[in-house]
Amino acid sequence: PEILSSGDAMRTHEEGCLSIPEMYADVERPNDIVARFIDADGVLQERTFEGLLATIVQHEVDHLNGVLFIDHISRLRRELLIKKFYKSRRDAAAS
């Protein structure tokens, strides 16, 4: 799949991911996008997505391109989340 275009309006949603368990951050993304993809029947489709569904599509396309939601937040916020992630892993291992 690929994102062909996006609108100017932005929307913030809290995102998380199983790649980084129990970590969440507010991520700003375009509120509406046009995406091209091949459906389950092998047919090329082009569709407009809005709101939360647009966020989900962008999040999943990012995954396919090796990008995580933390790549869309500030460096400072990302560093804080990573520290929190490693601390929670250390705490869990110590229990």
BELQUINOR-V767799 format. One record per residue. N is the residue number from 0. RES is the residue in one letter. OMEGA is omega in radians with two decimals (999 if undefined). NEAR is the number of other C-alpha atoms within 8 Angstrom. Layout:
n:N res:RES omega:OMEGA near:NEAR
n:N res:RES omega:OMEGA near:NEAR
//
This chain:
n:0 res:P omega:3.07 near:7
n:1 res:E omega:3.08 near:7
n:2 res:I omega:-3.07 near:11
n:3 res:L omega:-3.13 near:8
n:4 res:S omega:3.09 near:7
n:5 res:S omega:3.12 near:10
n:6 res:G omega:-3.14 near:9
n:7 res:D omega:-3.11 near:6
n:8 res:A omega:-3.14 near:7
n:9 res:M omega:3.12 near:9
n:10 res:R omega:-3.14 near:9
n:11 res:T omega:3.07 near:8
n:12 res:H omega:3.00 near:9
n:13 res:E omega:-3.14 near:8
n:14 res:E omega:3.04 near:9
n:15 res:G omega:-3.06 near:11
n:16 res:C omega:3.09 near:10
n:17 res:L omega:3.07 near:6
n:18 res:S omega:3.12 near:4
n:19 res:I omega:-3.01 near:8
n:20 res:P omega:3.03 near:7
n:21 res:E omega:3.06 near:8
n:22 res:M omega:-3.11 near:9
n:23 res:Y omega:3.09 near:8
n:24 res:A omega:3.03 near:10
n:25 res:D omega:-3.12 near:9
n:26 res:V omega:3.10 near:11
n:27 res:E omega:3.13 near:9
n:28 res:R omega:3.05 near:8
n:29 res:P omega:-3.12 near:13
n:30 res:N omega:3.12 near:15
n:31 res:D omega:-3.12 near:12
n:32 res:I omega:2.95 near:14
n:33 res:V omega:-3.11 near:12
n:34 res:A omega:3.05 near:13
n:35 res:R omega:-3.10 near:12
n:36 res:F omega:3.05 near:9
n:37 res:I omega:-3.09 near:10
n:38 res:D omega:-3.07 near:8
n:39 res:A omega:3.11 near:5
n:40 res:D omega:3.13 near:5
n:41 res:G omega:-3.11 near:6
n:42 res:V omega:3.10 near:7
n:43 res:L omega:-3.11 near:8
n:44 res:Q omega:2.99 near:8
n:45 res:E omega:-3.02 near:8
n:46 res:R omega:3.04 near:7
n:47 res:T omega:3.08 near:8
n:48 res:F omega:-3.13 near:11
n:49 res:E omega:3.03 near:10
n:50 res:G omega:-3.08 near:9
n:51 res:L omega:3.13 near:8
n:52 res:L omega:3.06 near:8
n:53 res:A omega:3.10 near:13
n:54 res:T omega:-3.12 near:13
n:55 res:I omega:3.14 near:8
n:56 res:V omega:3.13 near:9
n:57 res:Q omega:3.13 near:9
n:58 res:H omega:-3.09 near:10
n:59 res:E omega:3.06 near:8
n:60 res:V omega:3.06 near:11
n:61 res:D omega:3.13 near:11
n:62 res:H omega:-3.13 near:9
n:63 res:L omega:3.12 near:7
n:64 res:N omega:3.09 near:6
n:65 res:G omega:-3.12 near:6
n:66 res:V omega:3.09 near:8
n:67 res:L omega:-3.12 near:9
n:68 res:F omega:-3.14 near:13
n:69 res:I omega:3.07 near:7
n:70 res:D omega:-3.13 near:8
n:71 res:H omega:-3.14 near:8
n:72 res:I omega:-3.10 near:11
n:73 res:S omega:3.14 near:7
n:74 res:R omega:-3.14 near:6
n:75 res:L omega:-3.14 near:6
n:76 res:R omega:3.12 near:8
n:77 res:R omega:3.13 near:11
n:78 res:E omega:3.10 near:8
n:79 res:L omega:3.12 near:8
n:80 res:L omega:3.14 near:9
n:81 res:I omega:3.09 near:8
n:82 res:K omega:3.13 near:8
n:83 res:K omega:3.13 near:8
n:84 res:F omega:-3.12 near:11
n:85 res:Y omega:3.09 near:8
n:86 res:K omega:-3.14 near:8
n:87 res:S omega:3.08 near:8
n:88 res:R omega:3.11 near:8
n:89 res:R omega:3.14 near:8
n:90 res:D omega:3.13 near:8
n:91 res:A omega:3.14 near:7
n:92 res:A omega:-3.12 near:6
n:93 res:A omega:-3.09 near:5
n:94 res:S omega:999 near:4
//
